[in-house]
Amino acid sequence: MDFDPEQLNAFVGKPALHLPTPALVLSKPTIERNTTRLLDDVKKANISFRCHVKTLKCGEVTRLMLGGDGVHKKVVASTLREIRGLLPLAREGIVEEALYGLPCRPSALPELDRLSRDVGIQIMIDHEAHVDMCEEYNSRTGRSEPWSVFIKVDMGSKRAGAPLDSPRLKELVRRAEGSDAVRICGFYCHAGHSYDCKTTDAAASVLHEEVNAAHEAADMMSSQDPVCISFGATPTAHVVSSLSASLPARVNLELHAGNFPANDLQQLSTGSIQPSDLAVRVLAEIVSVYPERNEAIINAGTIALAKETSQFPGYANLVDAPHWNAGRLSQEHGILVCSEEQKEDASKAFKIGQRVFLNVQHACITSANYGWYAVVDEQDVVREIWYPWRGW
Ligand SMILES: Cc1ncc(COP(=O)(O)O)c(C=O)c1O
């Protein structure tokens, strides 16, 4: 069993450095600044917003991402567990629409149908068999309500989605328009490849490609009903102010993003944020030092950090000495190595028991491995413990 809430509450009011290790430490002021910045940009762009809840998977952050007092009411989730976790916010009226953001599957429909009694459910489709699936479910269960669907368009990232230039996207639109079991509410592009951008100009050009791709797909509809075009990823969301699309009145533009409250080294690599925007750190301890190979070992490995990379070397780096990075990881421990340019003596830099904060490469994946988050203020004092929605 992990620590119980009583043990964890004993750390409230104490410096984060005193936490048991490894610990995931969130800076609430940084999360607030990051969300305010993005929501201000959304407001200036005069578009709607859907937050992805997969990064920190908890009610506290979702509330902030939606503007605190329910300015925005739409979310996208990657697991059914996240949608179950959102229900208290739905009961409060803070969340009205939850899009299950993976291409849907037959085994998920019964639960999504049940959840739709408490929150507006939308599903993602990218194959004609998804329409068959909804028809089969509705005729078998007597559900009369059509499923609200977003059609996922692959505009280059080769993850989910029917490719924009494939004849089957047109066929899917035609098939969905002709079915009583689904109702197209929008087209969804997610430019995962925007993470390869190194400048804000490059991200801005992916943003425009995303919007144009979703718009081109929406034009395949024969009906002129209102339709939503959903686009974004945190690197492109950071440049949403550059948006200059002029679209027909029936089109409602919606930005979606999820990582932005947290940020991480992958976001820093895109050039769209500053080191002071990193809200997530892992606290670990030096458990041994190896003078003969100028390395040290910490009690945080693949599970505590995640084996993700970016242009920053290693799988994580030290907040106060970024020339030291976790260069090799095993399950529960990581090896700190020093960059070639800034050779520092490990024996002088570290001693056993010393606590170190690490920046992580990909906050979404790292955070998913923790059962609780220590939430700190500007002075790095623990003020709250948050419990994420774990599992599927
Ligand atoms: C389908 C989908 N939409 C939105 C997002 C949010 O992207 P980001 O975390 O870059 O903001 C993701 C993230 O992986 C995603 O998979």
PDBQT file of the ligand as one rigid body, heavy atoms in Angstrom, charges set to zero:
ROOT
HETATM    1  C1  LIG A 401      -6.036  13.092 -29.090  1.00  0.00    +0.000 C 
HETATM    2  C2  LIG A 401      -5.289  14.105 -28.269  1.00  0.00    +0.000 A 
HETATM    3  N1  LIG A 401      -5.794  15.335 -28.141  1.00  0.00    +0.000 NA
HETATM    4  C3  LIG A 401      -5.163  16.279 -27.397  1.00  0.00    +0.000 A 
HETATM    5  C4  LIG A 401      -3.977  16.014 -26.760  1.00  0.00    +0.000 A 
HETATM    6  C5  LIG A 401      -3.308  17.088 -25.947  1.00  0.00    +0.000 C 
HETATM    7  O1  LIG A 401      -2.049  17.392 -26.473  1.00  0.00    +0.000 OA
HETATM    8  P1  LIG A 401      -0.970  18.143 -25.585  1.00  0.00    +0.000 P 
HETATM    9  O2  LIG A 401      -0.702  17.258 -24.403  1.00  0.00    +0.000 OA
HETATM   10  O3  LIG A 401       0.196  18.351 -26.484  1.00  0.00    +0.000 OA
HETATM   11  O4  LIG A 401      -1.574  19.431 -25.172  1.00  0.00    +0.000 OA
HETATM   12  C6  LIG A 401      -3.405  14.727 -26.884  1.00  0.00    +0.000 A 
HETATM   13  C7  LIG A 401      -2.131  14.399 -26.247  1.00  0.00    +0.000 C 
HETATM   14  O5  LIG A 401      -1.500  13.400 -26.486  1.00  0.00    +0.000 OA
HETATM   15  C8  LIG A 401      -4.086  13.746 -27.659  1.00  0.00    +0.000 A 
HETATM   16  O6  LIG A 401      -3.603  12.501 -27.792  1.00  0.00    +0.000 OA
ENDROOT
TORSDOF 0
